[in-house]
Amino acid sequence: MTRIGLFGASGFVGKNLLRLFSQGEIPCVALNIRELGSVEIIAETLQNQHITHVIYAIGKAHDLKKANKKKEAAYYHANSELAHDVALACKQSKITQMIYLSSSKVYGNLTLTYHVEEDVVPLELDLYGETKRYGEEQVLNCLRNSSTLPLIIRMPLVYGRSVKGNLRTLRRLLDYPVPLPLRSINYNRRSMLSVTNLYLFILHLIAQRKFKYEIFNVKDKQDYSTYEIVDMLLTANEIKNKTFPASPKILRFIIRMVSKNAEEKIMENHLISDKRARNALGWTPSETKMDDFKTER
């Protein structure tokens, strides 16, 4: 019988996965790595709880400003070192699969015009991408040639119930009674992933028997322009559309004056390819669900 152990159930992605598993047929148990501590205790807990599959959803992200040694250590601890401990415990307990939730940030700057595939090697990474990539390596190196199959899921921007970060900020901006010049940003494309599609892909992985690859990009069925994202946020949250068209050149100049980082996120392409998952696994993402765009104020 399949039984999942989920590390990181208190975070945005983990909390949503736990909710979705609770509505399905496969039991999922939230495991607190802080309470468990050592590799030996983690392994013993996995055995006692009759866990067959482990999902590692622990991760530190977003807070990348003013990096220092303390912050760098925290990123490596959450994204790499703890992942290695869990992998060792999975190996000792002979878990069937360990699924490590990674990020498309391991490809570095994605402001490109083509869809990035899994074999691309980045030239430069920020702290988040660097520690996630190192975490992948730790899990793969630990579990290769063991009875536990390591699987890496690289995710673009994930959205769903109680989403935080940039989408939540955008939703708050749309709530203001001030028109925003966003309607003309309909030419760029961004890969995104709903928590529903992430959950369905994990179910798909669990059901598979053979794997040619260990690393998979996963995303929604289609890519989105900035205005398509805005429109779905407006519709899902029943907000009046107060956006208006403006010259992209002028808008780019204004946004660049505020933040170059914001310019990249709002106006550039951020694309990954899920061709490997579709071809090697027969995976087809579900259609976009408007409910996944419902956010808190």
C-alpha positions as CSV (number, residue, x, y, z in Angstrom):
1,M,0.0,0.0,0.0
2,T,1.3,3.4,-1.0
3,R,1.8,5.9,1.9
4,I,3.4,9.2,1.5
5,G,5.6,11.1,4.0
6,L,5.7,14.9,3.3
7,F,8.5,17.1,4.6
8,G,7.7,20.8,4.5
9,A,3.9,20.6,5.0
10,S,3.8,24.0,6.7
11,G,4.9,25.9,3.6
12,F,2.7,27.1,0.7
13,V,3.4,24.1,-1.6
14,G,3.4,21.5,1.1
15,K,0.2,22.8,2.7
16,N,-1.6,22.6,-0.6
17,L,-0.3,19.1,-1.4
18,L,-1.4,17.9,2.0
19,R,-4.9,19.3,1.4
20,L,-5.1,17.7,-2.1
21,F,-3.9,14.3,-0.8
22,S,-6.4,14.4,2.0
23,Q,-9.1,14.6,-0.7
24,G,-7.7,11.6,-2.6
25,E,-7.2,7.9,-1.9
26,I,-3.4,7.9,-1.1
27,P,-2.7,8.6,2.5
28,C,-0.2,11.4,3.2
29,V,1.5,12.1,6.5
30,A,3.1,15.4,7.4
31,L,6.5,14.9,8.9
32,N,8.3,17.6,10.9
33,I,12.1,17.4,10.4
34,R,12.8,19.7,13.3
35,E,11.1,17.3,15.7
36,L,12.8,14.2,14.2
37,G,16.3,15.5,14.2
38,S,18.9,12.9,13.3
39,V,19.0,10.7,10.2
40,E,18.5,7.6,12.3
41,I,15.3,9.0,13.9
42,I,14.0,10.0,10.5
43,A,14.6,6.5,9.1
44,E,13.0,4.9,12.2
45,T,9.9,7.2,11.8
46,L,9.6,6.4,8.1
47,Q,9.6,2.7,9.0
48,N,7.2,3.0,11.9
49,Q,4.8,5.1,9.8
50,H,5.0,2.5,7.0
51,I,6.0,5.3,4.5
52,T,6.7,4.1,0.9
53,H,7.2,7.4,-0.8
54,V,8.7,10.7,0.4
55,I,8.2,14.2,-0.9
56,Y,10.7,16.8,0.1
57,A,8.9,20.2,-0.1
58,I,11.2,22.1,2.4
59,G,12.7,25.1,0.8
60,K,14.0,28.6,1.5
61,A,13.4,31.2,-1.1
62,H,12.4,34.9,-1.9
63,D,14.6,36.6,0.8
64,L,17.7,37.1,-1.4
65,K,18.5,40.7,-0.6
66,K,21.6,41.6,1.4
67,A,23.0,38.1,1.4
68,N,25.5,37.4,4.3
69,K,27.1,34.3,5.7
70,K,24.3,33.6,8.1
71,K,21.6,33.8,5.3
72,E,23.8,31.7,3.0
73,A,24.1,29.0,5.6
74,A,20.3,29.0,6.1
75,Y,19.7,28.5,2.4
76,Y,22.2,25.7,2.2
77,H,20.7,24.1,5.3
78,A,17.1,24.1,4.1
79,N,17.6,23.4,0.4
80,S,20.6,21.1,0.5
81,E,21.8,19.7,3.8
82,L,18.4,18.6,5.2
83,A,17.6,17.1,1.8
84,H,20.7,15.0,2.1
85,D,19.7,13.9,5.6
86,V,16.2,12.8,4.3
87,A,17.8,11.0,1.4
88,L,20.1,9.1,3.7
89,A,17.1,8.1,5.9
90,C,15.1,7.0,2.7
91,K,18.1,4.9,1.7
92,Q,18.3,3.3,5.1
93,S,14.5,2.6,5.2
94,K,14.5,1.4,1.6
95,I,11.8,3.9,0.6
96,T,10.4,3.3,-2.9
97,Q,10.8,6.9,-4.2
98,M,12.1,10.2,-2.9
99,I,10.7,13.2,-4.8
100,Y,12.7,16.4,-4.3
101,L,10.8,19.6,-5.3
102,S,13.2,21.9,-7.0
103,S,12.9,25.1,-9.0
104,S,13.4,26.4,-12.5
105,K,15.8,28.9,-10.8
106,V,18.5,26.2,-11.2
107,Y,18.7,27.4,-14.8
108,G,19.7,30.9,-13.8
109,N,18.2,33.8,-15.7
110,L,15.2,32.6,-17.7
111,T,14.6,35.8,-19.6
112,L,15.0,33.9,-22.9
113,T,12.9,33.4,-26.0
114,Y,13.1,29.6,-26.0
115,H,11.9,26.8,-23.7
116,V,14.7,25.6,-21.4
117,E,15.2,21.9,-21.2
118,E,16.6,19.8,-18.3
119,D,20.1,19.4,-19.7
120,V,20.8,23.2,-19.8
121,V,23.8,24.2,-17.7
122,P,23.5,27.7,-16.3
123,L,26.3,30.2,-16.4
124,E,25.3,32.1,-13.2
125,L,22.9,31.3,-10.3
126,D,21.6,33.3,-7.5
127,L,21.7,31.9,-3.9
128,Y,18.4,30.2,-4.2
129,G,19.1,28.5,-7.5
130,E,22.6,27.5,-6.4
131,T,21.4,25.8,-3.2
132,K,18.5,24.1,-5.0
133,R,20.9,22.8,-7.6
134,Y,23.2,21.6,-4.9
135,G,20.3,20.0,-3.1
136,E,19.4,18.1,-6.3
137,E,23.0,16.8,-6.5
138,Q,23.0,15.7,-2.9
139,V,19.8,13.7,-3.3
140,L,20.8,12.1,-6.6
141,N,24.3,11.2,-5.5
142,C,23.1,9.7,-2.2
143,L,20.3,7.5,-3.7
144,R,21.8,6.4,-7.0
145,N,22.4,2.6,-7.0
146,S,20.2,2.2,-4.0
147,S,16.7,0.7,-3.7
148,T,15.2,4.2,-3.4
149,L,14.5,6.0,-6.7
150,P,15.4,9.7,-6.6
151,L,13.2,12.0,-8.7
152,I,13.6,15.7,-9.1
153,I,10.7,18.0,-10.1
154,R,11.8,21.4,-11.4
155,M,9.0,23.9,-11.0
156,P,8.4,27.4,-12.4
157,L,6.3,29.9,-10.4
158,V,3.8,27.8,-8.4
159,Y,0.4,29.2,-7.7
160,G,-2.7,28.1,-5.8
161,R,-4.7,28.7,-2.7
162,S,-3.0,31.2,-0.2
163,V,-0.2,31.9,-2.6
164,K,2.5,34.3,-1.4
165,G,5.2,36.3,-3.1
166,N,4.7,38.1,-6.5
167,L,1.2,36.9,-7.3
168,R,-0.1,37.9,-3.9
169,T,1.5,41.3,-4.4
170,L,0.0,41.6,-7.8
171,R,-3.5,40.7,-6.5
172,R,-3.2,43.4,-3.8
173,L,-2.3,46.0,-6.5
174,L,-5.4,44.9,-8.5
175,D,-7.5,45.6,-5.4
176,Y,-6.6,49.2,-5.3
177,P,-9.1,51.6,-6.9
178,V,-6.4,52.9,-9.2
179,P,-6.2,51.9,-12.9
180,L,-3.0,50.0,-13.9
181,P,-1.4,50.1,-17.3
182,L,-1.1,46.3,-17.7
183,R,-3.4,45.5,-20.6
184,S,-0.8,45.8,-23.3
185,I,1.7,43.3,-21.7
186,N,0.2,40.4,-23.7
187,Y,3.3,39.6,-25.8
188,N,5.5,37.9,-23.2
189,R,5.2,34.3,-22.1
190,R,5.7,32.8,-18.6
191,S,5.7,29.2,-17.6
192,M,3.8,28.6,-14.4
193,L,2.5,25.6,-12.4
194,S,-0.7,25.2,-10.5
195,V,-0.6,23.2,-7.3
196,T,-3.3,21.0,-8.8
197,N,-1.0,20.1,-11.7
198,L,1.9,19.5,-9.4
199,Y,-0.3,17.1,-7.3
200,L,-1.5,15.3,-10.4
201,F,2.1,14.9,-11.7
202,I,3.2,13.5,-8.4
203,L,0.4,10.9,-8.6
204,H,1.6,10.2,-12.2
205,L,5.2,9.6,-10.9
206,I,4.0,7.3,-8.2
207,A,2.0,5.2,-10.7
208,Q,5.0,4.8,-13.1
209,R,7.0,1.6,-13.2
210,K,10.1,2.6,-15.3
211,F,12.0,5.8,-15.5
212,K,14.5,6.8,-18.2
213,Y,15.3,10.1,-16.5
214,E,15.6,11.4,-12.9
215,I,14.9,15.1,-13.5
216,F,11.7,16.6,-14.9
217,N,10.4,20.1,-15.7
218,V,6.7,20.4,-14.9
219,K,4.4,23.2,-15.9
220,D,0.8,24.0,-16.9
221,K,-0.6,23.1,-20.2
222,Q,0.0,26.6,-21.6
223,D,2.3,29.5,-20.9
224,Y,0.8,32.9,-19.9
225,S,1.3,36.5,-20.7
226,T,1.4,39.0,-17.9
227,Y,-2.0,40.3,-18.8
228,E,-3.5,36.7,-19.0
229,I,-2.3,36.2,-15.4
230,V,-3.8,39.6,-14.4
231,D,-7.1,38.6,-16.1
232,M,-7.3,35.3,-14.4
233,L,-6.6,36.9,-11.0
234,L,-9.3,39.5,-11.7
235,T,-11.9,36.8,-12.7
236,A,-11.1,34.3,-10.0
237,N,-11.2,36.9,-7.2
238,E,-14.2,38.8,-8.6
239,I,-12.2,42.1,-8.9
240,K,-13.3,44.8,-11.3
241,N,-11.0,45.2,-14.3
242,K,-9.4,48.6,-14.0
243,T,-6.5,48.0,-16.3
244,F,-5.8,50.0,-19.4
245,P,-3.4,49.7,-22.4
246,A,-0.2,51.7,-22.5
247,S,2.9,51.8,-24.7
248,P,5.1,48.9,-23.8
249,K,8.2,51.0,-24.4
250,I,7.0,53.7,-22.0
251,L,5.8,51.2,-19.5
252,R,9.2,49.4,-19.6
253,F,11.0,52.7,-19.0
254,I,8.8,53.5,-16.0
255,I,9.2,50.0,-14.4
256,R,12.9,50.0,-15.1
257,M,13.2,53.2,-13.1
258,V,11.6,51.5,-10.2
259,S,13.3,48.1,-10.4
260,K,15.1,46.2,-13.1
261,N,14.1,43.0,-11.3
262,A,10.4,44.0,-11.6
263,E,10.9,44.7,-15.3
264,E,12.2,41.2,-15.9
265,K,9.3,39.6,-13.9
266,I,6.6,41.6,-15.5
267,M,7.7,42.1,-19.1
268,E,10.1,39.3,-20.1
269,N,9.8,35.7,-21.0
270,H,10.4,33.0,-18.4
271,L,10.0,29.6,-20.2
272,I,10.8,26.0,-19.5
273,S,10.1,22.9,-21.6
274,D,8.1,19.9,-20.2
275,K,8.7,17.8,-23.4
276,R,10.6,15.2,-21.4
277,A,7.7,14.6,-19.0
278,R,5.2,14.5,-21.8
279,N,7.3,12.1,-24.0
280,A,9.0,9.9,-21.5
281,L,6.1,9.6,-19.0
282,G,3.0,10.2,-21.2
283,W,2.2,13.2,-18.9
284,T,-0.5,15.7,-19.9
285,P,-1.3,18.6,-17.6
286,S,-4.9,19.4,-16.8
287,E,-6.6,22.5,-18.0
288,T,-6.1,25.7,-15.9
289,K,-8.5,25.8,-13.0
290,M,-9.7,29.2,-12.1
291,D,-10.0,28.2,-8.4
292,D,-6.2,27.9,-8.3
293,F,-6.0,31.7,-9.0
294,K,-8.0,32.6,-5.9
295,T,-5.7,34.4,-3.5
296,E,-5.9,36.1,-0.1
297,R,-5.7,39.9,0.0
